[in-house]
Amino acid sequence: MNDDRPIAHEPATDLREHDAFADGRLHSLPGEPEWPVREVEIEYETGWLTAGYDRVEQPDGTEKDYYWAELPPATVIVAIAEDDVLFVEQYRPTIRQTQLELPAGIVESGESYTAAAERELAEETGFAPSSTTLLQEVWCSTGVLRHRRGYVLAEELDPVERTLDSNEFLEPRAVSATDALSVARRPSCNDATLEGLLLAKEEGHLGDT
């Protein structure tokens, strides 16, 4: 699935009046509602994360507040060089554990998932791909999150200069493609890494794992 189009950014009708979704930042925006939304309330806004609730009329006529937290779209990269998959090792303060995971990052305004993957891979690992393919776009944890994620296959890697952000303390790690899935399943594993590798395996990019 090759798709180099920038991610669309047009809020649903009931969200357009809210400054939080017209700030120039790329958002993971929902579509027009199938159940009537009686009120949209934004309770938390950081410029990174927006959170609130929709007061929704349910099919039986009752109303319920559905809480959500919105994050910008992210890209997750399955980078393959010869017979290796490129991981990064980093400490995650949110769960207080060090993880071995696929490179990933936020999609910036005007970018596609594949363009963001090229940029993030170079910044985090020091390798630039000559070929990228969007494997899948998904919505994450839809019971509470508004967060889109794109999984990108990156191939034909060439060395470039790393440019880590000020809060990035990570190291690239090469893992054999045949071992990548079993390595990713070790504690503590994360969802994005497992999903990305499973998609790559399904499409035949990890060999006989």
N, C-alpha and C positions, 0 to 999 in steps of 0.2 A: 504494500500500500504506500505509494509515493504521494505525498501531499505537502507541498512547500508553501501553502497559503497561510498567511498570518491568522491567528485565532480571532474569530469574530468577536466584536465587543459592542453589543447593542442590548442594553437592559430591557427586560420585559416592561410592559406598559406601567405596571404598578410600582416599578422600581425607579423609573426615570426621574422622578421628582426628588430623589434622595441624593444629597451631595456625596455620600459615601461611595456611590457607584458612578459618579461623574467627575472623579478626581484625576483622571488621566492614567490611573493604574489599571493594569489588566486584571480583570476579575473572572472568577468561575461563575458565570451568570446562568440562572435557571431560565427556562422558557416560560411561555404564557401558561397560567395555571388552568388545570381542568376542573378543580374544585374552586368555588369563589373565595377570593382572599379579601376579607373585610378590613384588615389593617396590617400594615407592615411597620414594625417597631424595631429600630436599631438601638441597641443598648450598649454596644462596645465597639470602638473604632480606634485602631492604632496606626493606620497607614500600611499595615501588613496583614492584620486580621480584622475582619468585621463580623460582629455577632449580634443576633437579635432573634425575633420570632415573627411568624406570620399567623394572624388569627384567621383560621380557615373554617368555612362552613362545610361540614361533612355531609355525605350522601343522605343521612337520616335527619338532616336539618339542624343538628347540634353544632356548636362551635368549639374549637379547640385551638390552643396556642401550640404551634409547632416551632420549636427552637432550632436554630441553625448557627453554624460558624462557617464563614466564607474565607477561603484562602485563594490566592492566585493560582492559575494552572502551573503544573510542574512537568518537567521532562525527565525520564529515567532512561539511562543509556546502557544498552548491552553492546559493549565494544569488544570486538573480536580481532585479534591479531594472530595470524597463523593458527596455532592450536590452543591459544590462551584466551581467557576472558579477563578483562581489566576491571578489577575491583578497587575500592578505596577503603582504607581503614581509618575510622575516626571515632572519637568519643562523643556520645550523645548526652549532653547534660540533662535533657528532659527525662530520660530513663536511667541515667547514671551508669551507663554501660558503654563499652567500646564495641563497635560493630564493624564487620566486614560486609560491605554493601556495594551495590552498583552506583556509579557516579550519577548524580541527579542535581537538579536545580530549577529555579523559577523561570518561567517563560516571560520575557519582557514584552512590553507593548510593541506591536508591529512584527513580532517574531512568530514563526511556525514552531511546532514541536521539534522538527528536524534542525532548524536554524539554531534554536536554543540548545539542542543537544551538541551541535558542533562547537558552540561557544563554551558551554559548561565543561565538555570533555577536555578541551584545550586548557581552560583555566585550572581545572582541578588536577589533571594528570600529566599535562605536557604533551599530549598527543592530539593531532587533528585528523579527522577522518576524511577520506576522499569520497566515500559513499555512505549515505544515510537513508534509512527506510523506516517509515512509521509502521510499527507492528500493530498497534492498537491504541485507541483512546478509551478511557474508562472514567466513570464517576466513582469517587472513593467514599466509603462509609456513609452511604446515603441516608441512614437514619438520623444523622446529626450534622454531617459536613456538606458544604457546597464546595467541592474541590475536584477539578478535572486533572487527569494525569495521562500523559502520552508516553508510550514505550517505543523507543527508537533503537533500531539496529545500526551500529556504526562499524564500518569496515575500512580496510586499507589505511592503516594508521601511520602517520608521519610525525616525528618529534618536532615540537615547538616549545616556546618558552611558557612556563607556568606563570599564572597571575592570580594567586589566591586572594580571596577577600579577607578582610581583617579578622573575621570570625571563623575562618576555615583553617583548621589544624588537622591535616589528613595526609596520608601517604598512599600512593598507588601500590597495588599488589596484583601480580599476574597469577592467575589460577588456571590450571589445565581445564580446557573445555569439557573434558570427560568427567572431571571432578567438581565442576562449578556448582551443580545443583546440590550435591551432597554437602559441599562446604557451606553453601548458603543455608542449609537446613540445620546447621549446628546452632546451639544457643550462643548469643541471642540473635535470632534471625529477624528480618523485617519483611513486611508484606510486599513492598515495591521490588525488592531484590528477587524474592521467590516468584512473583508474578512475571517479571521481566524475563527471567530465565526459563520459566515454563512456556511462555509465548515463543521464545527463541527456539526451544527444543521442539515444540509443536510444528514449527516451520522448517525444521531440519538444520538449524544452524549450530547445534551443539554436538553433532555427531551421534554416536551410539552411547547415550548416557542412560 
